[in-house]
């Protein structure tokens, strides 16, 4: 005997799995790790401070 499967649950389970695979692909494509984000923010701050330090006073 085969197992009885509720089709609604099965479809929902498949839809969830599909959404999760799409989310994983989006995270890989668009996401940045926390370290990358912090590094970029620190570089931007450092560049801004460097420019501010070299401004002429009028």
Buried (B, 14 or more C-beta within 10 A) or exposed (E): EEEEEEEEEEEEEEEEEEEEEEEEEEEEEEEEEEEEEEEEEEEEEEEEEEEEEEEEEE
